Amino acid sequence: MNRKCKKCGKTKSLQDFPINNTLASGILRKHTCNICRRHQSKVRNKLHKENKRPKLIICPICNKETHKVVLDHNHVTDKFRGWLCNDCNNALGKFNDDTLLLKKAIKYLKKTLTPLLIPFII
């Protein structure tokens, strides 16, 4: 069986993708191939060396104070963007850093929210 890598777009053998989890129903594999994962790891290591991790931040997205500080970077340019809380970093990742997709999600939320809550949303 084959799978298309989420990062490089190449179709490769399942053996080229690391195991994510093993269940009774079968083996689940990551969606990024080993080569791309190695590259991502090198980029993160370099960025961590260049940008000292703060012990505590106020997340620039959700404004929550947190000790669970994670490095955020642009996955196209590999440039450091800043420090976020883990939840906000994961949320950006789920939307593939796609601003159009995020705008659609905001539009959907605004459309389905209780009218009293809408003025509080930017």
Sequence and secondary structure as in RCSB ss.txt:
>XXXX:A:sequence
MNRKCKKCGKTKSLQDFPINNTLASGILRKHTCNICRRHQSKVRNKLHKENKRPKLIICPICNKETHKVVLDHNH
VTDKFRGWLCNDCNNALGKFNDDTLLLKKAIKYLKKTLTPLLIPFII
>XXXX:A:secstr
 EEE TTT  EEEGGGS EEEEETTEEEE SS HHHHHHHHHHHHHHHHHS   S EE TTT  EES EEEEE T
TT  EEEEEEHHHHHHHHHTTT HHHHHHHHHHHHHHS TTTGGG  
